[in-house]
Amino acid sequence: MTRTNKWTQHEAKAVPKYFTHTGNFGESPNNVKKQGSGKGNWGKAGDEINDLIDSGEIPGVFNKVRRGSNSQSIENNFERVQHHEE
């Protein structure tokens, strides 16, 4: 009778090691460290493009100004079609 369960002490179930011994508090256990930026925190692939744009070595690719519409020429085409002009 040395290994019987005690009736007065109810211990909580142990949390699996997968959740208690991996990562920081509040992080998911399958989180990628530094979001995959690599050893020494060199940065993600493509981060150097913003640095090159800021320094002026390459022109801005993604900051193009939106082209204006050609609504006047479209209206002229509709008028020509409606009046059967060529």
HUUR-V642405 format. One record per residue. N is the residue number from 1. SS is DSSP state (alpha for helix, beta for strand, coil for the rest). OMEGA is omega in degrees with one decimal (NA if undefined). D_CENTER is the distance of its C-alpha to the mean C-alpha in Angstrom with 1 decimal. Layout:
n:ss:omega:d_center
N:SS:OMEGA:D_CENTER
N:SS:OMEGA:D_CENTER
This chain:
n:ss:omega:d_center
1:coil:-178.6:59.0
2:coil:-176.1:57.1
3:coil:179.1:53.7
4:coil:176.6:53.7
5:coil:179.4:50.9
6:coil:-177.7:51.6
7:coil:-173.5:52.0
8:coil:-178.5:51.3
9:coil:177.9:48.1
10:coil:180.0:44.9
11:coil:178.2:42.1
12:coil:177.8:38.5
13:coil:179.7:36.8
14:coil:176.6:34.9
15:coil:-179.4:31.2
16:coil:-178.4:30.0
17:alpha:-179.9:29.3
18:alpha:-177.4:25.9
19:alpha:-173.8:24.7
20:alpha:-172.9:26.9
21:coil:179.8:26.9
22:coil:175.2:23.3
23:coil:179.3:20.7
24:coil:-178.9:21.0
25:coil:177.4:22.2
26:coil:178.7:19.8
27:coil:174.1:17.2
28:coil:-176.5:16.9
29:coil:-179.1:19.2
30:coil:179.0:16.9
31:coil:177.8:14.2
32:coil:-178.0:13.5
33:alpha:179.5:15.1
34:alpha:-179.6:13.3
35:alpha:175.5:10.0
36:alpha:-176.3:12.0
37:coil:173.8:13.1
38:coil:-178.1:16.6
39:coil:178.7:20.1
40:coil:178.3:21.0
41:coil:-180.0:17.4
42:coil:-179.9:17.7
43:coil:-179.5:14.1
44:coil:176.8:11.6
45:coil:179.6:13.0
46:coil:179.3:13.1
47:alpha:-177.7:13.2
48:alpha:-179.1:16.9
49:alpha:178.3:16.8
50:alpha:177.8:16.2
51:alpha:179.6:19.0
52:alpha:177.6:21.3
53:alpha:-179.7:20.8
54:alpha:-179.6:21.6
55:alpha:178.0:24.6
56:coil:-179.7:25.9
57:coil:175.6:26.2
58:coil:179.6:24.4
59:coil:178.2:24.2
60:coil:-175.8:21.2
61:coil:-171.3:19.8
62:coil:-176.2:17.3
63:coil:-179.2:19.5
64:coil:178.3:22.4
65:coil:-178.1:24.6
66:coil:-178.6:25.0
67:coil:178.3:28.3
68:coil:-178.9:31.0
69:coil:178.9:32.4
70:coil:-173.8:35.8
71:alpha:-179.2:37.1
72:alpha:179.8:40.6
73:alpha:178.2:41.0
74:alpha:177.6:39.8
75:alpha:178.2:42.3
76:alpha:178.4:45.1
77:alpha:178.9:44.3
78:alpha:178.8:44.6
79:alpha:178.7:47.9
80:alpha:-179.2:49.2
81:alpha:-178.6:48.4
82:alpha:-178.6:49.9
83:coil:-179.9:53.1
84:coil:177.5:53.3
85:coil:177.3:53.4
86:coil:NA:52.5
